């Protein structure tokens, strides 16, 4: 754990939240992830051993509590009151980054696994037609072989993200580079303009293709990014 050797509570707070990966672990829990594997899906480049270490440390300082509902069941990790008080801090950091830093992504910063996990949790269920099972396949030709295809399954108010083909009829097929969809998701690019430029292709019924962006939603910080770009223009 970081030790700044100061009594100042800014230093003491930073010792807890400022360690590498810790803010992102807290972000995942603020987004609703409670199980170890789900938290890890939001930080796929973090080793599982380091994630376990960070969770133990957060538990020791009272930010996280470990809960086992029944003997033998997988443990869950829940934020305590102290952990919930980090919400405005983490959100403010995200909005600050969207306003002043933006994406400006290098190739090594593109992460299709995290992109799809973030998309999965922000699907706008109220905009998706009820009584229909929606299956959207995402194809990323420039991703690594194991990450080129993903399936988003929306049914009866729930959303599932699949790495393996669920073997069902597809509602839509979305083909894009990782960068193009990431920039739409973060507010750096306009979806309609990117489709018009044929950097993103959507195949399926015309109405579903038109409504797709309403179903998808966007990053929690996309609006801030758009405002920042509009101000610069």
Secondary structure, DSSP 8 states (H G I E B T S, - for coil): --------HHHHHHHHH-STTHHHHHHHHHTT--BHHHHHHHTTTS-HHHHHHHHHHHHHTTSEEEE-SSTTS--EEEE-HHHHTTHHHHHHHHHHHHHHT-----GGG--HHHHHHHHHHT--GGGS-TT--EEEEEE-TTS-GGGSEEEEEEETTEEEEESS------SEEEEE-HHHHHHHHHTSS-HHHHHHTTSEEEEE-HHHHHHHHHHH---TTHHHHHHHHHHH-
